[in-house]
Amino acid sequence: MDKSGLWITGGKGKLADAVVASIESSEMFSKTVTRSAIKPRKAELVLVSVDGEEVDYIGISQSGRRVSTGQITIVVSNLKEIGVPCEKLKAALPTRLSRYFSIPEEGAYRPGPKLWQELLRILRQSEPDLTAVVRDLTRRVTAAQVPQGRIGGGLEVFERDAVASALQVFGGSAFRKKILRKAGAPVRGSVAPFLERLEGASVREDPQIIHDQSVFPGLNVVRRDVVGAAFLTNGTEKLTILNCNRQPLEQTLGVDLIYYNHGYDSFVLVQYKRMTEGAKGAEYRPSNDASHEKEVRRMLEIDEFLKRAPASTTTATIDYRLSGRPFYIKLCEPKAKAALDAGMVSGMYVPLELWQKFLASGEALGKKGGVVVTWDNCTRRFNNGEFTSLLRNGWIGSARGESKSLSEIVEKVLASGRMLVFAGTSKGRVSEDLRRDHLGRFAADDDPEGAV
């Protein structure tokens, strides 16, 4: 027997207004429900009535985090407008089922499987385009059933996180979640596995990429190596994301992210390193990574080159940096991510200089004398939220003027056999507090990165 989906009614007055405001600003909304009564699933179809008068949307519901004893948050996204009166829907139901159709004035309820299928059948007849919509949403729900926490994710895990990090830096948590929750199911044989799955991001044409060369330093180098591209907007601001690679995906050695912030004329380069499952949890052993020493040497050479660049003489406060060095290592647990997952990959960011000091210290030595990096011994690090906040607001990154050397850095990354995700903001970006909601309020727990 087919599983049923959920029905959600926003409520009346301010409750309905809050749902509408959230949909308009973030293209999603959340609702707290009683876990035992609803038994929300990881992902499932949902019918949404804003005020109980019409079926306004069909979308996908995902179970979120527990908020109190017996209460859990569900997140509703991928919304498609319908607009069928509830009375009309009930009148079209067979008598044997209509008596079970009793929608709540506010909150969620789960129709029985037969009633649910009948509701979908009637809606498809009322809205001819809905058949394709339901098919697409069902495919996304199915793709979201990948077991969470499964070790074995490939390069797509790191490409996905590079894109997610760029979205987080550019537009904050709400923007990241809005874009990632609309990502389509995996595309087999794709050369840019995650970037090509983004919806709401126009694919860049060659003339547009050529135009961006005059905006983002260094793009003339990557033009021939672009295998995937996207262009996103957030208000008046623009973000260009390029996936660049010079060899077949199966021969690619790793992933790097270069983020260029036009507002501060600075860039940061993040090199991803894969953690493996050790006896006491996730760990990284440089001795097991044949490319580690070579890649660190490459970054050090570029860093020395940048240090020899003419020093900026500007006294503008916008050019102040807590650190003007652009290189960071991100250690990631390569856990497979399901479709619709809006979180970032669990991992730690370590500045290159600190990375060297740590590996040379006794703190990194394992019981048998080998160097091993774990969550327990590498305590001087940035988490996702700390790093992206510092980057977004220009506290870290290369000094003004050093971005002129970006072409050489891009060339060296691509020559090393790694995938490069390049993300650059438009000119004139103004830093804003992106942790506030549409009413200007802070979230109660400031949205821990990686949470639903």
C-alpha positions in Angstrom: 0.0 0.0 0.0 1.3 3.5 -0.9 2.3 5.8 1.9 0.3 8.9 2.6 1.7 12.4 2.7 1.0 15.3 5.1 -1.6 18.1 5.1 -0.6 21.4 6.8 -2.8 24.3 7.5 -1.0 27.5 8.4 -3.8 28.9 10.5 -5.6 32.2 10.6 -4.5 35.8 11.0 -0.9 36.2 12.1 -0.2 32.5 11.7 -1.2 32.5 8.1 0.7 35.8 7.5 3.9 34.3 9.0 3.7 31.3 6.5 3.1 33.7 3.6 6.0 36.0 4.6 8.3 33.0 5.0 7.4 31.6 1.6 7.8 35.0 -0.1 11.2 35.6 1.5 12.7 32.1 1.6 10.5 29.9 -0.6 9.9 27.6 2.4 8.5 27.7 5.9 8.7 25.6 9.1 6.1 24.2 11.5 6.2 22.6 14.9 4.2 19.4 15.1 3.6 16.6 17.6 5.9 13.8 16.7 3.8 10.9 17.9 0.7 12.1 16.1 2.3 12.9 12.8 5.3 10.7 12.7 7.0 12.9 10.1 9.4 11.1 7.7 12.8 12.1 6.4 11.1 13.5 3.3 7.5 13.2 1.9 4.9 15.0 -0.2 2.8 17.6 1.6 -0.3 19.6 0.7 -0.4 23.1 2.2 -3.4 25.3 2.9 -2.3 28.7 4.2 -5.6 29.5 5.9 -7.7 26.4 5.5 -9.7 27.8 2.6 -7.8 26.5 -0.4 -5.1 23.9 -1.2 -2.5 26.6 -2.0 0.7 24.5 -2.6 2.1 21.0 -3.0 5.7 20.5 -1.9 8.1 18.4 0.2 8.1 18.1 4.0 11.3 17.1 5.8 11.6 16.2 9.5 13.9 18.6 11.3 15.2 19.0 14.8 13.4 18.3 18.1 12.3 21.5 19.8 10.9 20.1 23.0 9.6 16.8 24.5 7.4 15.2 21.8 7.7 18.2 19.5 9.6 18.3 16.2 10.0 20.9 13.5 9.2 20.1 9.9 10.5 22.1 7.0 8.4 22.6 3.9 10.1 23.5 0.6 10.0 22.9 -3.1 6.5 24.5 -3.2 4.4 24.6 -6.3 1.2 26.7 -6.4 -2.2 25.0 -6.8 -5.1 27.1 -5.7 -8.1 24.6 -5.4 -10.8 25.4 -2.8 -11.0 22.9 0.0 -14.8 22.6 -0.3 -14.5 21.7 -4.0 -11.9 19.1 -3.1 -14.1 17.6 -0.4 -17.1 17.5 -2.7 -15.2 15.6 -5.3 -14.3 12.8 -2.8 -16.2 9.5 -2.8 -18.7 9.4 0.1 -16.7 6.5 1.7 -13.7 8.8 2.0 -15.1 12.3 2.4 -16.2 11.6 6.0 -12.5 11.1 6.9 -11.4 14.4 5.3 -11.3 16.7 8.2 -8.5 19.3 7.9 -7.3 21.1 11.0 -7.8 24.8 11.5 -4.1 25.0 12.2 -1.3 22.4 12.2 -0.7 19.1 10.5 -2.6 15.9 10.0 -1.9 12.7 8.0 -4.7 11.4 5.8 -5.0 7.7 5.3 -3.2 6.2 2.3 -6.4 5.7 0.2 -7.7 9.2 1.0 -4.3 10.7 0.2 -4.1 9.0 -3.2 -7.7 10.1 -4.0 -6.8 13.7 -3.0 -3.8 13.6 -5.4 -6.0 12.1 -8.2 -8.6 14.9 -7.9 -5.9 17.6 -7.8 -4.3 16.2 -10.9 -7.6 16.3 -12.7 -8.2 19.9 -11.6 -4.6 21.0 -12.5 -3.4 19.3 -15.7 0.2 20.4 -15.1 0.3 18.8 -11.6 1.0 15.3 -12.9 4.5 16.2 -13.9 5.0 18.2 -10.7 4.0 15.3 -8.5 6.3 13.0 -10.5 9.2 15.4 -10.1 8.6 15.9 -6.3 8.2 12.1 -5.8 11.6 11.6 -7.5 13.2 14.1 -5.2 11.6 12.5 -2.1 13.0 9.1 -3.3 16.5 10.6 -3.8 16.4 12.0 -0.2 16.3 8.5 1.2 20.0 8.0 1.0 21.1 6.8 4.5 22.6 9.8 6.4 26.0 9.4 7.8 27.1 6.8 5.3 30.8 6.9 4.6 31.8 6.7 1.0 30.9 10.0 -0.6 33.2 10.8 -3.5 34.3 14.2 -4.9 30.7 15.3 -5.2 30.6 15.6 -1.4 33.4 18.2 -1.5 32.1 20.0 -4.6 28.8 20.2 -2.9 30.3 21.7 0.2 32.4 24.2 -1.8 29.1 25.4 -3.5 27.3 25.4 -0.1 30.1 27.4 1.5 30.0 30.0 -1.3 26.2 30.3 -0.9 26.6 30.7 2.9 29.3 33.4 2.6 27.3 35.2 -0.1 23.8 35.1 1.3 23.8 33.6 4.8 22.0 30.5 6.1 18.5 31.3 4.7 19.9 31.8 1.2 22.0 28.6 1.4 19.0 26.5 2.5 16.7 28.0 -0.1 19.1 27.0 -3.0 20.2 23.6 -1.7 16.7 22.4 -0.9 15.8 22.9 -4.5 18.7 20.9 -5.8 17.6 18.1 -8.1 18.4 14.4 -7.9 21.9 13.2 -8.8 22.7 13.2 -12.5 24.6 10.1 -13.6 27.7 10.7 -15.6 27.8 14.5 -14.9 31.1 16.3 -15.1 30.0 18.8 -12.5 28.0 16.4 -10.2 26.5 18.9 -7.8 26.5 22.3 -9.6 24.4 20.9 -12.4 21.7 19.9 -9.9 21.0 23.5 -8.7 17.7 25.0 -9.6 17.0 28.7 -9.4 20.5 29.2 -10.8 20.8 30.1 -14.5 23.4 28.1 -16.3 26.1 30.5 -17.6 26.6 30.8 -21.4 30.1 31.4 -22.8 29.5 35.1 -23.6 28.5 35.7 -19.9 31.6 34.0 -18.7 33.7 36.1 -21.0 32.0 39.2 -19.6 32.9 38.1 -16.1 36.5 38.0 -17.0 36.5 41.8 -16.8 34.9 41.6 -13.3 36.7 38.7 -11.6 40.5 38.7 -11.9 42.0 35.4 -13.2 39.0 34.1 -15.1 40.7 34.3 -18.5 42.8 31.3 -17.3 39.8 29.0 -16.5 37.6 29.7 -19.4 38.6 26.6 -21.4 38.3 24.4 -18.3 34.8 25.3 -17.2 32.7 22.2 -16.9 29.8 23.7 -15.0 28.6 27.2 -14.2 25.8 28.9 -12.3 24.7 32.5 -11.8 22.6 33.4 -8.7 21.1 36.6 -7.4 20.2 37.7 -3.9 18.5 41.1 -4.1 20.7 43.3 -6.2 23.8 41.2 -5.5 25.1 38.5 -7.8 27.2 35.4 -7.3 29.0 33.5 -10.1 30.1 29.9 -9.4 32.3 28.0 -11.8 33.4 24.4 -11.7 36.7 24.0 -13.5 38.5 20.8 -14.2 41.2 19.7 -16.8 40.7 15.9 -16.7 38.0 13.2 -16.4 36.2 13.2 -13.0 37.5 9.7 -12.1 41.1 11.0 -12.4 40.6 14.2 -10.4 42.7 14.2 -7.2 40.6 16.5 -5.0 38.7 19.8 -4.8 39.7 23.4 -4.0 37.5 26.4 -3.5 38.5 29.9 -4.4 36.2 32.6 -3.1 36.6 36.1 -4.4 34.9 38.9 -2.4 34.6 42.0 -4.6 33.6 44.2 -1.7 37.0 43.7 0.0 39.0 42.9 -3.1 40.2 39.7 -1.4 40.2 36.0 -2.0 40.5 32.9 0.1 41.5 29.4 -1.1 40.3 26.3 0.7 41.8 22.9 0.0 39.6 20.0 0.9 41.1 16.9 2.6 39.2 13.7 3.2 39.0 12.2 6.7 38.7 8.5 7.1 37.1 6.3 9.8 39.7 5.5 12.4 39.5 3.4 15.6 38.2 6.3 17.6 36.3 8.2 14.9 37.2 10.4 11.9 40.9 11.1 11.4 43.3 12.4 8.7 46.8 11.0 8.3 49.1 13.0 6.0 51.3 10.0 5.5 48.4 8.2 3.8 47.8 11.1 1.4 50.4 11.0 -1.4 49.5 14.5 -2.6 49.6 16.2 0.8 53.2 17.3 0.9 53.2 18.4 -2.8 50.0 20.5 -2.3 51.2 22.2 0.9 54.5 23.1 -0.9 52.4 24.6 -3.8 50.4 26.7 -1.4 53.6 27.8 0.4 55.2 28.9 -2.9 52.2 30.9 -3.8 52.0 32.4 -0.4 55.6 33.6 -0.6 54.9 35.0 -4.0 52.0 37.0 -2.6 54.2 38.3 0.3 56.6 39.7 -2.2 53.8 41.7 -3.9 53.9 45.5 -3.4 52.3 46.3 -0.1 49.0 48.3 -0.2 49.4 51.9 1.0 45.7 52.4 1.6 44.6 53.4 5.1 40.9 52.6 4.6 39.4 50.6 7.4 37.7 48.3 5.0 41.1 46.9 4.1 41.9 45.7 7.6 42.3 42.0 8.0 42.7 39.8 11.1 44.8 37.6 8.7 45.9 38.6 5.2 47.0 35.0 4.3 44.5 33.4 2.0 45.1 29.6 2.4 43.1 27.2 4.5 42.7 23.5 4.9 39.3 22.0 5.4 39.2 18.5 6.8 35.9 16.8 5.9 34.1 13.6 6.9 33.1 12.3 3.4 29.6 11.3 4.4 27.1 10.9 1.6 24.5 13.7 1.4 21.0 13.1 0.3 19.1 15.2 -2.1 17.2 18.1 -0.3 19.9 18.2 2.4 20.6 21.9 3.1 23.5 21.4 5.5 27.2 21.9 5.0 29.7 19.1 5.4 30.9 18.5 8.9 34.5 19.5 9.0 37.2 21.9 10.4 39.0 24.8 8.8 42.7 25.4 9.7 44.8 28.3 8.4 47.9 27.0 6.4 50.4 28.5 8.9 48.7 26.9 11.9 48.3 23.6 10.0 52.1 23.5 9.6 52.7 24.3 13.2 50.2 21.7 14.4 51.7 18.9 12.3 55.1 19.7 13.6 54.0 19.7 17.2 53.7 16.8 19.6 50.0 17.4 19.8 49.5 15.7 16.4 51.4 12.5 17.3 49.5 9.3 17.7 50.3 6.5 20.1 52.7 4.8 17.6 54.4 8.1 16.8 52.6 8.8 13.5 51.0 12.1 12.7 47.2 11.9 12.9 44.6 14.7 13.0 41.4 14.2 14.9 38.6 16.2 16.3 40.1 15.7 19.8 43.7 16.9 19.2 43.1 19.6 16.6 41.4 22.1 18.9 42.6 25.4 17.2 40.2 25.5 14.3 37.2 27.2 12.7 33.8 25.6 12.3 31.6 26.2 9.3 29.8 29.2 10.9 32.9 30.9 12.2 34.8 30.6 9.0 32.1 31.7 6.6 31.2 34.7 8.8 34.8 35.9 8.9 35.1 35.4 5.1 31.8 37.2 4.3 32.7 40.2 6.4 36.3 40.6 5.0 38.1 39.7 8.3 40.2 37.1 6.5 41.5 36.9 3.0 44.3 38.3 0.8 45.2 42.0 1.1 43.8 44.4 -1.4 45.7 44.3 -4.6 46.9 40.7 -4.2 43.9 39.5 -6.2 45.8 40.6 -9.3 47.8 37.4 -8.8 44.8 35.2 -8.9 45.5 34.0 -12.5 48.7 32.4 -11.4 47.0 30.7 -8.4 44.2 29.4 -10.6 46.7 28.0 -13.1 48.6 26.2 -10.4 45.5 24.7 -8.9 44.3 23.3 -12.2 47.7 22.0 -13.1 47.8 20.0 -9.9 45.0 17.8 -11.1 42.3 19.1 -8.8 38.8 20.3 -9.4 38.4 24.0 -8.8 35.2 25.6 -7.6 35.5 29.4 -8.2 32.9 31.7 -6.6 32.9 35.4 -7.0 30.6 38.2 -5.9 29.5 41.2 -7.9 31.0 44.6 -7.4 29.9 46.8 -4.6 28.7 44.1 -2.2 27.7 45.6 1.1 28.1 43.4 4.2 24.8 42.8 6.0 23.7 40.9 9.0 22.3 37.8 7.4 21.4 36.0 10.6 18.2 38.0 11.0 14.8 36.8 9.8 12.4 38.9 7.6 11.3 40.8 10.7 14.8 41.7 11.7 15.0 39.2 14.6 17.9 36.8 15.4 17.1 33.1 15.5 17.0 31.7 19.0 20.1 29.7 18.5 21.6 31.6 15.6 21.1 28.7 13.3 23.9 26.2 13.9 25.5 25.4 10.6 24.5 22.0 9.2 21.1 22.0 11.0 17.9 21.7 9.1 
